[in-house]
Amino acid sequence: MLDFRLKVFQSVAHNLSFTKASNELFITQPAITKHIKELESEFEVKFFDRVGNKIILTEAGSVLLSYADHIFSLHNELKFELSQLKGNLEGNLRLGASTTIAQYVIPSALATFVDRFPEITLSLTNGNTEDIEQRLLKHEIDIGIVEGKPTNSDIRYTPFLNDELLVFTSAQNTIFPNSISNDEFIKLPLILRERGSGTLEIIEKSLKHYHISPKSLNVLLYLGSTEAIKSFIKTGNGVGIVSRFAIEQELSSNIFRLINTPSLKFHRQFYFISPQGPEPVGIVKSFLHFLQRHYNLSL
């Protein structure tokens, strides 16, 4: 059995907050403080310094966090490997996915996975691509699925699914024609995703490929989620550019309609991401194989 004090330390270190660690572990804040003090007494070093109202890791704290993350990762792999011998897969899987993927692409696959492997505890964190990449590098998740091009040399990117971003507006909006030229496109009142999102990155990259400056666009506002964009468009105003996965239902229900751009296409790849180094093993490897079968992929 792992030392629970190490779990307490890991939670405080990742959250940089005794209060958040208390909420996460469902124990009192005085208990959190007690466990940290016991660890510091045992190793005769301080793991945290207080700066104003915040806490930061000391050098010793950073060293311990690195080992703690590795220890818990090995423990999870051990638990999974032993459960395989019993024919009953067990363990914890922390998945991170960029927002579009988390909301529209993988929910049905995750439901099937949970139903098939009820002893595996699955958690899903969502955010924009940059956020998921950083969580992976901080060992806050075991595997990620993101949109956008590979950019970080510390991360292994493995292709997942192909996607296309579609230009759309409300079905009740008759101001814009069904098909437009590139010159007409840059005049559209656009509602786009925020900076740091894989969606916006792909849009701007594609525009440059067609020799269109992103600065020439008529952007009304940037919003922090695809759902926010969809809600805005439903009012009958503006034009959005989002994943085909995100608006399939609304298109079939005639809530939205597409605006065809024959000379302008927005294609992208979804990627699995894992740290550089050895190939994923244990529960992560099994999860990837499950998705391979679910989506009929060759990984």
N, C-alpha and C positions, 0 to 999 in steps of 0.2 A: 504494500500500500504506500502510495506517495505521501510525503510529508505535506499536510494541508497548509502549513505555514508557507510553503513554497508557492502554492496556488494563490494564497492571499497576496504574497509579494508580487507575483506575476500580474494579478489584477490591478493592484495599486500602480505598478510600474507602467502598464499599458494605458491606464486611464489618467495617470498622474493626479489622482484624486482618491482620498480615503473614503469620501462620501459615495462616489460612483462605485468603488470596489465593494463597499458595504451593500449597496443596492444590487449589484451584480451577483454577489455570493450569498445574499439573504442572511447576513449576520450583522450584528451591531457595529457601529463605528469604534466604540471602545475595544471590542474584540479584535477588530482589524489592527488597531494600534498595538494591542498586546502581542499579537503574532509577529508584527514587524519588529518590535523591541526585542522579542525573544531571539529572532534570527540575528539581529545586530549584536546582541550579547554573545551568541554562540560563535559568530565569526569575528567579533571584536572590531567591527568596522561599521560606518554609517552608510546606509543605502540611499538615503534621501536627504536633501537639503531644502530648507524653506526659503523662498525668495518672495517677500511680501506675502500675498495671500495664496501663492502657488507653491507647489513642490516640484523639485527637479531631481533626476537621478544623479548620484555621485558617480565617480569612476568605478568604484566597487559595485554600485548598483547596476551599472551598465554591463559589467562582467557577469554578475549573477543573473541578469535578465537573459543574456545570451544563452547561458547554460540552462536556465529554467525552461526557455522555449524549446531547446533541444531535448531536454529530459521528458517534457510532456509529449513532444512529438514521437519520441521513441516509445514511450509508454503506450500511446495510442496505437502505434504499429504493432507492439507486442500483444496488446489486447485483441487486436484484429486477427493476427496470425494464430493465436491460441484458439480464438473462436472458430476459425476455419476448421481446425482439427475436430471440433465438436459438431461441425455442420450447421452452426448457427451464428451468422456474422454479427459481431458486436463492435462498437467503437463510436467515436465522435468525428464528424466531418464538418468543417467550417468552410462554407462556400461563399465566395464573393462574386458579385456580378454587376456589371454596369446596368443602369436603370432600365433601359429598353429591354435588355435580355431578361432581367429579373422579373419584369412585369408582364412581358408579352411572349417570350420565346420558350422559357424552360419550366414554367409552373406545372404543366401537364406531365412533363417528364419527372419532375421532383415528386409529384403525387404518386406516380407509379413506383418510383424508387422507394419511397417511404412505406408504401403498401407491401412491397416485396421484401424489404429488409427492416422490419419494425424494431429490431434491436439496435439499429444504427441511429444515433442521435444526429440529426441534420439541422444545421443553422444556416441561414442565408442573410448576408449583408449586402445591401445595394448602395450604389453611389455612382459618381461619374468615373470615367476610365482612370483618370489620374489618382483618384481616391482609392480605387480597388488595387491599383498597382502598388501604392504606398502601403496599404494594409498587408499585402502579400510580403513585401520586403521587411515589414515589421513583425512578421510571423503572427499576425492577427487572424489570418485565414490560411487554409491549407491549399486551396486551389482557386483560381479566378477565371471568369469568362468576361471578356471585354470586347468593345468595338473600337475601331481605329487602327492605325498602322503601328507596327512594332517600333518602339522608340527607346527602350531601356535595355542596355547591354547586360544588366544583372538578371534579366527575366528571359525565360524560354517561352516563345510564342508558338503555339501549335494551332493550325487552322481548324475551325469548328464548322460554321455555316456561312453561306453567302447571303447577303442581304442587299436590298435596293431601297434607297430613300425616295419617297414619292412626294411630288408637289400636289397639294390638295387644298380645297376650300370647302365652305359649307355648301350643301346641295341647294340651299335657298338663295345663295349668292349668285346672281346672274350678271354681275358686272364684268367678270373675267371670262374670256372665251375658253373653250375646251382645249384648244391647242394654241401655243404661243411661240414666238421666236425668242432668241436670246436677248435681243434688244428690248422686247416687251417684258421678259423675265426680270430684268434688273429694275424695272419700274414697279413691280408688284410690292404691296405693303406686307413685308414678311415678318413672321413671328418665329424666332429661332431659339435653339437651345443655348444655354449659357457657356461661357468660356470654360475650357477644361473638359467639356463633354466630347465624347468620340463622334457624336453626330455632327456637331459644328465643325470639328476638325476635318471630317470627310467632305462636308459641303465646300469648305474653303479650298481644300486640296483639289477637288474636282473642278471648281470654278477656274483655278489657276491653269489647270490642264486645258481648259477651253479658252484661255487668254482673257478671262474675266476677272477683274480685280474685286475681291470681297468688299473693298471700300466703296465700290460703286453701287452696292445694293441699297435698296430702300427698306431698311430694317426699322420696324415700328418699335419692337422691344425684344429683349432676350428673356426667356423664362427658364426656371430651374428644373422643369420636368416635362416629359412628353404629354402627360395628362393635363398639365396647365395649358400647354399649347392647344390641345384638343378642345378643352373647355372654352378657350378664347375664340377659336374658330367656330364653335357651335353657335356663338352669338350672331354669326352672319358676317363678321368682319375679318379681314386679313386672310393671309395665305401661309400655310405651314409646310415644312419639309420634314417628314419623319419616316421611320421604318415602315415597310409594308406590313410587318407583323403587328404594328400598333393600331392600324386603322382598318384591318380586314373586316371586322364586324360592322363598323360604321359605313363602309363602302357598300357592303351587301344589303344594309338596311336603308340605303339612300339618305343617310345623314350627312355624309361627305361625298364629294365628287372629285375626281382627279383632274388636274390640269396637265395636259400632255406637253412635254418639252422635247420634241423630236431631236434637236441638236444639242441636248444637254442631259446627261445621265449621271446619277449618283449611286455608284456601286461601292460596296464595302465588304470586308471579311470580319466575321466574329472569330475571336481567338481564345483558346484555353491558355492561361498563363500559370507558370510555376517557376520557382527559383532556378537559376542556372546551377548545374551540377548533375548529380545522378538523376536518372529518370524516376518519376513518381513511383512509389511502392505502396503496398498495403491497401488501406481503404481508399486512398486517392486513386490508385491504379484501377481498383475494382469499379469505382464510380465512373472513371473515364471509359472503361470497357462497357459499362451499362449504357452510357450515352451513345457510344459507338453503335451498339445494337439498336437502341431506341430510334436513332435518326438514320440508321443504315449508312454509317460513315466508315471511312478508312483512315484511322488515326496513325 
